[in-house]
Structures are given as structure tokens and as C-alpha cells.
């Protein structure tokens, strides 16, 4: 397994694939992109123009990096000289089975084969593939050129050298890889997100709070704390001198007894929540909302970087 990351293949050029493309090119790699969409060249140009300021804000030298991005005529051409392949196709087991069987055949033997799968563990689509030891999940949070986390999840057939190579690669492109040692559908990030989202839907559905006020609760309390220290460290600190043990002994039982809600499966109830979100933010998210999100996220990341430097 090579540690020299010079050429990447990006298979699938939706929002995540385009974001990966720009990130990889921004770190000096030649990137070959394959997607059947007829406007692939135009989509790449638009992504390069849109995301360049984000990369510049990360301190990358983006001069001329667009010249490192190439449109591939098909998957075979895209992976021909690849050191890593990042797949961003549909969340469909059969699709991934067929694609990764092709990738194993056509990519160089040293190439690391990574999937951006959001919920499907790699064992589900590698069981019948020989040489599956270099296949694993590299699940980002959208958009990966901006959000650092990459959930790095080996399957039953993944070799330890491939896990280390994936960690090295994602570190090389400025991400924060977290190795998850046990496969579970949805991995960690999406399971946490789903749990919080279900309770949020329930609270809005029950008329406890509006969508925009619920967002204020998160962004002015838990979101700040979690961005700074995460959940378990936040609770450990919240327990005072006794730490997490003290917290669990004194309020753990009462928190466990708190019943959590289950959002309704009734389409009419779901529609009311959808309409409430659209009333708060519009039926289609505006470019201004997306720009504000990106600006705030970059500011948070910058502040955390400064804080880390001062700690060290």
C-alpha cells in the first residue's frame, strides 16, 4: 500500500464528489473525475470557482490548482493511475458491489479504494470480491472540503495496512480521520445526528418549540460546547471535581428516566413539520443561507485552530 498520494480518482460527482475533487486538487494531487452526468465539465468548473475561497481560507495555495482536475471518459480511465479512489455513488448495495468489483480489477494494485457511503458498511458489498483488503469506508460530513471529520471504517476483509493508509491519506489532505473498529449501519456521526433529529422532530410536532427556536437552542448552548470539547469531555467537565462519575451518580438516573419522544409516522404530521421548517427558512434554502453557514463554520474552525495552537 503506497504512502505517496499523487493521483486520485473521484467516482461520482454530486455535491460530495465535487467537494472531494476540489480538496484533493487543493493539496497538490492530480484528480480524475468520472460521472455519467452530461454537464460534468461545467459542474467541475462551478465547484472550483465556488470552493476556491474556502481552500484559500484553509491556507492552501490554490493558484493553478484547477489544472490538476481532469474529466475522465469513464471509470476505467479515471482509475488507471490512481493512488486512491474515492467513490460517491448511490446508497445501493448492488451498485457498490458491481462498482468495487470493477475497481479491484482496473485500479492499480496499490490503490486504496474508499467509499463515501453514509450508512452501508463495506462488508455488505465486498463479501464476494477478491482482494477486498484495500476497501473501506471513508465517510465525510458534507461538504468534505470544509468539515474535517472522515469516519474511517474497515470492513471484515479490510487489512490493517489499508486502515493506516486511509488515516495517512485523510491526514495528508487536512481532514480528521476517526477509525471506527466495529461496523454498524449509519456509522457514528449519522446515528448521533439521527437520534437528535428524531427528538427535534418530535418536539416540533408536539408544539413544544418552532424549528428556528430549536436551532437557537442548539447554536447558543450545546452546539458551542460540543464544538469546543465534544459530548463526553463536556459531561466530564460538567461533573466538577468528580467528573463524569459524579455526574452519572447524581443526575444519570434522572436523565435515564426522561422519556424521549418518537416522531409520528403519519404523513399529515410529517407534513406539518416540513411546513414549519419551510415557514422558518423558506421552501428552498437560499444561497445567502448557505453562504452564512459556510462563513460561520469556517469561523468556528479557525477559532478552534487558534485555541489549539495556544494550548500547545
Secondary structure by P-SEA (a helix, b strand, c coil): ccccccbbbbccccaaaaaaaaaaaaaccbbbbbccccaaaaaaaaaaaaaaaaaaaaccccccccccbbbbcccccccccccbbbbbccccaaaaaaaaaaaaacccccbbbbbcccccccccccccccccccccccccccccccccccbbbbcccccaaaaaaaaaaaaaabbbbbbbccccccccaaaaaaaaaaaaaaaaaaccccaaaaaaaaaacaaaaaaccccaaaaaaaaccccaaaaaaccaaaaaabbbbbccccaaaaaaaaaaaaaaccccccaaaaaaaaaaaaaaaaaaaaaaaaac
